[in-house]
Amino acid sequence: MTCDAIIEATIQVLLRDGAGRLTTTRVADRAGVSVGTLYQYFPDKRALVEAVRERYFGLMALAVETIVMDQPNDHPARVLDDALDAVLEMKRRNIELSRAFAELPRDPDRPDMAAEVVERFTAFVVPLVTNGGPVTDRARARVKGCLAALDGMLSYAVKNEPGWLSEPWFQQDAKALIRSVLA
């Protein structure tokens, strides 16, 4: 319970004050706990940010995984469309949090978050592309490249043009990109 309250407080501080003003003291105050209590769960600010990222991207990955698992017999293009719709909805509902993440400096001691997200989603998409057949290095590389391009497209929209996430043309272009791996 306290751990969840601290994670929620971290989100609130990120949204209210921005990434540049995120401190463990602000988070502890917002959570209604002492800094010492916060440190029992999270050793530093980096661990707080990591917990929020894991929750956010974990929810996104769960949404995609659920769609893929719930529609095993659907046409792969439909499954990919539905999965992308779930990602776009998550981005739209959490646009301020997504923007706050974009402001956070990259942690040199940690792998790139975008690369981790692409890897995670690649695991869901490759079986769709191969239709349950053997997974080749080429198929995996094509999916990763496509997902990296999609991540760049979404990241640009989140940072610079958040209204695009709701535009039909943007959604259609993103779907065309993700479907390109099926060709």
N, C-alpha and C positions, 0 to 999 in steps of 0.2 A: 504494500500500500504506500509506504513512504517513498519507495523507489519510483513508483508511478507518479506520485505527486511531484517529485523532483523533475522527472522527465517533462511532465506537463508544464511545470514552472519554467523550465528551460525554453520550451516552445513559446510560452507567453513573453518571456524576456526577449527572445529573438525577434518576435513579431512587434513588440512595443518599442524596443530600444535599438534593434538592428544588431548585426553580427559584431560590429566594432565595439559595442558597449556591453557585450555579454561577459559577465563575471560570475564567479562562484558565489560571491557575496550577494549579488542581485538575485541570483536564482534561489539561494537559501532564504532570503527575505520573502521572495514571492511564494515559495513553497511553505513558508511558515515553520521552517526548521532552522536549527543552528548550522553554521558553516561546518562545525565538527561532525554533525549528523550527516550532512551532505557528503563529506569526505569519507564516511564509512561505506557509502555506496559507490561514489565516484571519486577517484583520486585527484582529478584535475578537470579543468574546463574542457580539455580535449575529450575526455571520457564522457562528459555530458553531451557534447556535440555528437559523438559517435553513437550514443544511445538513442538520440533523437533521429539521426540518420537511419539507423537500423530499424527503428520503428516505422518510419515513413516509407523507406524502400521495401521493408518487409511486408507492409500492407499492400503496396503496389504489386510486389511479386506474388503475394497470396491471391490477389484479385486475378492476375493473369493465369496463374497455375490453376485456379478454380475453374476458369473459363475453359482452359485447355482440357482439363480432366472431365468436366461436365459435358463436353461436346465431342467425345471421341470419334463419332461416326459422321460428324458434319464435314462439309467441304472445307479443306484447309483455309481457303480465302475467307470464308465466313468466320472461322475461328479466329484468324488473325485480325479481321476487322473488329470483332467483339472484344478481343484482348486490347487492341489499340484504343477502342472506345473507353474501356475501363481505365487505361493509363491517362488518357486525356481528361476524363472526369476527375480522377484523383488530382491531376495537376490543376484543373480549374477550381476545385473545391479547396485546394491548399496553395493557391497561388502566392500568397504572402510568405508562407513557409518555404516554398520552392525558391522564391526570390531571396529570402534570408540565407538559404543554403548557398546560393550563387555568390553571395558576398563573403562567405567564410573563406579564409585563406587555406590553401592546400596544405595538408599535413605532410611534411617531407618523410616522416617515419612510417607512413601508411600508403598502401597502394591507392591509386587513383580511384575515387568512388565511381566515376563514369565507367571505367573499365570493369569494375566489379559488377555494376548493374548490367552492362552488356553481357558479361559472362553468365550471369544468373538467368537472364532472359534467353540467351542462346540455348541453354539447356531445355527450355520449354518449346522453343520454336523449331529446332532442328528435327525433332521427330515428325512435326507437321510437314516440313519440307521434304523429308525422305519417305513420307507415307509409311512409316514403320519399317522401311527397308534399312539396309546397312548405312551407317553414318560414315561418310567419307570426310577426309580433311578438307576437300574442296567445298562440300556442302556446309561444313562448319564455318569455314572462312567466309563464304558468301553471306551466311546469316550474320556472323559477327560484323562484317563490313556494313551490311544494311542496317543493323541495329545501332552501330556507331554513328552512321549518318543520321538516323532517326533521332538519336540522342542529341546530336548537334542541332538539328532542326527544332526539337522541343526546348532545348536549353536557350537557344537564341530567342524563341518566342517568349519564354518565361522571363528572361532578363530584359528584353527590349520591346516586345510587342505582345503582351499578355492577351490582348483582345483577339489575337489570331487563333488562340486555342478554341474559341467558340465559333470561328468562321467556317462555314461549310467547305469553302475552297481549301482551307488549310487541312481540315480533316480528310478531304478527298486526296490531297497531295501526299499526306502522311500515309494513308492507306495504300496509295499507288506505290510508294516507296517500299513499304513492308511486303506488299504482294510481289514485288519484283523478284524476290528470292524463290517464288514458286515457278517462275518462267523456265 
